[in-house]
Amino acid sequence: MFAPGFMMNAWTTATIVAVVAGVVGYFVVLRGSAFPAHAIPKGAFAGAASVLGALGIGSLGRRGRHDVVTALALVMMLALGAAFLSRTTEYEPQIYSLLFGEVLGVSTTEILPVALLGALCIAAVAVIYRPLMLSSIAAEVAEARGVRSHRIEICFLLVVALATAMTVPVVGALLIFSLMIGPPAAARSLTSRPVLAMVGSIVIALITVWAAIAASYLYNWPVGIFVGALGALSYGIGRGWAAWRRTRPRPVPRLAAAVESGRRTSLNALARGWSGRPGTPAR
């Protein structure tokens, strides 16, 4: 499984894709942009149509309903992709490859372009990190501080388009979409801290693709099946953990615990305990 050759290419490419999907996908989930993230990878059917689709969604979505514009962009990109692919002699194999990918058939020459594009996407996220985070959490506050949320939205959608333009022919549109949604959503369920959630998203995405490649190699099933199943499983585990954490008993505050246990503690003693200096009265 770890022998040199096509398997090493698969491990390397999948690792790069998982890191990019973990970083970009965190903001996809944070901004509630799952539908655009589902639509834009379909633009890879028509090559540059993914970039055009991102520009269209970002520009027209400002003036109309975002979901309607995204749906129309998805239809147009699928139509363009089908038209282009119908002119080739390998229509069905190309459709299968673009949907489910051929990560086990990645050549050595494909690794460098994927790595360069991945580095470009992560660098772009790093450049717009602060305004992107602020506009994702509190759009009104961002506008008040001079952040152009509309421009940030277009920039982010372009990052999503770049992240999928090169990876879709290798790993497939369905696989990259699964990685951009499942692991980041699971990580957000585990922690509310942005940096920890982003790191957790990358870790879960890496575990997902590594396990999927191993399972695909052992059972001779498409990688996309295992990526989708493991991504959904990770999200389910994250949601279960979040639900358990909300319902578990919480420590009773010190004053309430003293009252409930029947202990008669003077307010002065409690004040000394809170101030941290014996004999110091509460102020």
ZAMARGU-4260 file (C-alpha; in steps of 0.2 Angstrom, whole numbers, plus 5000, padded with zeros to 4 digits):
<rodrens>
0) 5000/5000/5000 | 5014/5012/5004 | 5025/5006/4990 | 5033/5019/4978 | 5023/5023/4962
5) 5005/5027/4960 | 5001/5025/4978 | 5013/5037/4984 | 5006/5049/4971 | 4989/5046/4978
10) 4994/5049/4996 | 5004/5065/4992 | 4990/5073/4981 | 4976/5068/4994 | 4986/5076/5008
15) 4988/5092/4998 | 4969/5092/4994 | 4964/5088/5012 | 4974/5103/5019 | 4967/5115/5006
20) 4949/5108/5009 | 4951/5110/5028 | 4957/5128/5027 | 4945/5134/5014 | 4931/5123/5020
25) 4931/5130/5037 | 4926/5147/5030 | 4913/5138/5019 | 4904/5131/5034 | 4907/5147/5044
30) 4899/5158/5031 | 4885/5146/5027 | 4891/5144/5009 | 4888/5126/5007 | 4877/5128/4991
35) 4890/5139/4982 | 4904/5127/4987 | 4893/5113/4980 | 4890/5123/4964 | 4907/5130/4960
40) 4916/5113/4958 | 4904/5108/4945 | 4911/5122/4935 | 4927/5111/4932 | 4917/5102/4919
45) 4920/5117/4908 | 4937/5122/4915 | 4937/5141/4918 | 4918/5141/4920 | 4922/5138/4939
50) 4930/5155/4940 | 4916/5163/4930 | 4903/5154/4941 | 4911/5161/4956 | 4911/5179/4949
55) 4893/5177/4944 | 4887/5171/4961 | 4897/5185/4970 | 4891/5199/4959 | 4873/5194/4955
60) 4870/5187/4973 | 4872/5205/4980 | 4857/5211/4970 | 4846/5196/4970 | 4842/5180/4980
65) 4859/5171/4983 | 4851/5154/4982 | 4843/5158/4966 | 4858/5165/4958 | 4869/5150/4964
70) 4856/5138/4957 | 4856/5146/4940 | 4875/5147/4940 | 4876/5128/4944 | 4864/5124/4929
75) 4874/5135/4917 | 4891/5127/4922 | 4884/5110/4920 | 4877/5114/4903 | 4893/5121/4897
80) 4903/5107/4904 | 4891/5094/4896 | 4893/5104/4879 | 4912/5103/4880 | 4913/5085/4885
85) 4901/5080/4872 | 4913/5085/4859 | 4926/5073/4865 | 4927/5054/4861 | 4928/5049/4879
90) 4912/5057/4886 | 4907/5044/4899 | 4925/5041/4906 | 4927/5060/4908 | 4911/5062/4917
95) 4915/5048/4929 | 4933/5056/4932 | 4926/5073/4935 | 4913/5067/4947 | 4922/5054/4957
100) 4940/5058/4953 | 4955/5046/4949 | 4966/5049/4965 | 4973/5032/4963 | 4978/5036/4945
105) 4987/5052/4948 | 5003/5054/4939 | 5019/5062/4945 | 5017/5077/4934 | 5000/5082/4942
110) 5007/5084/4959 | 5016/5100/4957 | 5002/5110/4949 | 4990/5104/4963 | 5003/5109/4976
115) 5006/5126/4969 | 4987/5129/4968 | 4985/5123/4985 | 4999/5135/4992 | 4991/5149/4982
120) 4974/5146/4990 | 4981/5145/5008 | 4991/5161/5004 | 4975/5170/4998 | 4966/5165/5014
125) 4980/5171/5025 | 4980/5188/5016 | 4961/5191/5018 | 4960/5181/5035 | 4955/5196/5046
130) 4942/5204/5036 | 4935/5187/5030 | 4934/5181/5048 | 4925/5197/5054 | 4913/5197/5039
135) 4909/5179/5042 | 4905/5181/5061 | 4898/5199/5061 | 4894/5206/5044 | 4887/5222/5051
140) 4901/5226/5062 | 4913/5222/5048 | 4904/5235/5037 | 4905/5248/5051 | 4923/5245/5052
145) 4925/5248/5033 | 4926/5230/5027 | 4918/5228/5010 | 4909/5212/5013 | 4904/5211/4995
150) 4922/5211/4989 | 4927/5199/5003 | 4913/5187/4997 | 4919/5188/4979 | 4937/5185/4984
155) 4932/5170/4994 | 4922/5163/4981 | 4937/5165/4969 | 4948/5155/4982 | 4935/5141/4982
160) 4935/5141/4963 | 4954/5140/4962 | 4954/5126/4976 | 4943/5116/4965 | 4949/5120/4947
165) 4964/5109/4948 | 4959/5097/4961 | 4942/5092/4953 | 4950/5083/4938 | 4961/5073/4951
170) 4950/5069/4966 | 4932/5073/4958 | 4919/5086/4962 | 4910/5076/4974 | 4926/5071/4984
175) 4932/5089/4986 | 4914/5095/4991 | 4913/5082/5004 | 4930/5087/5011 | 4925/5105/5011
180) 4909/5102/5022 | 4911/5086/5032 | 4927/5089/5042 | 4925/5108/5044 | 4908/5106/5051
185) 4914/5092/5063 | 4928/5103/5069 | 4916/5117/5072 | 4905/5106/5083 | 4921/5101/5093
190) 4927/5119/5097 | 4922/5137/5094 | 4939/5144/5093 | 4943/5148/5075 | 4961/5143/5075
195) 4958/5126/5084 | 4943/5123/5073 | 4953/5126/5057 | 4967/5114/5063 | 4954/5101/5068
200) 4946/5103/5051 | 4963/5099/5043 | 4966/5084/5054 | 4949/5077/5051 | 4951/5079/5032
205) 4968/5071/5032 | 4961/5056/5042 | 4947/5055/5030 | 4957/5054/5014 | 4970/5043/5021
210) 4957/5031/5028 | 4947/5032/5011 | 4963/5028/5001 | 4967/5013/5012 | 4949/5007/5011
215) 4949/5009/4992 | 4965/5000/4989 | 4959/4985/5000 | 4941/4984/4994 | 4943/4990/4976
220) 4929/5003/4978 | 4930/5021/4972 | 4938/5033/4984 | 4924/5045/4984 | 4912/5033/4992
225) 4923/5031/5007 | 4927/5050/5008 | 4908/5054/5008 | 4904/5041/5021 | 4918/5046/5032
230) 4915/5064/5030 | 4896/5061/5036 | 4902/5050/5050 | 4914/5063/5056 | 4900/5076/5056
235) 4889/5065/5065 | 4902/5061/5079 | 4905/5080/5080 | 4887/5084/5082 | 4885/5070/5095
240) 4899/5077/5105 | 4892/5094/5105 | 4875/5088/5110 | 4882/5078/5125 | 4893/5093/5130
245) 4877/5104/5131 | 4867/5091/5141 | 4880/5085/5153 | 4879/5092/5171 | 4888/5108/5174
250) 4897/5112/5191 | 4886/5121/5202 | 4893/5139/5207 | 4901/5140/5224 | 4888/5150/5232
255) 4874/5139/5226 | 4883/5124/5231 | 4885/5131/5249 | 4867/5134/5250 | 4861/5117/5243
260) 4873/5107/5254 | 4866/5116/5269 | 4883/5123/5275 | 4881/5140/5283 | 4895/5151/5276
265) 4896/5169/5280 | 4897/5182/5267 | 4913/5188/5274 | 4921/5171/5272 | 4915/5170/5254
270) 4922/5187/5250 | 4939/5182/5257 | 4939/5167/5246 | 4935/5178/5230 | 4947/5191/5234
275) 4961/5178/5237 | 4968/5188/5252 | 4963/5181/5269 | 4955/5195/5280 | 4952/5207/5265
280) 4933/5212/5265 | 4923/5212/5249 | 4922/5229/5241
</rodrens>
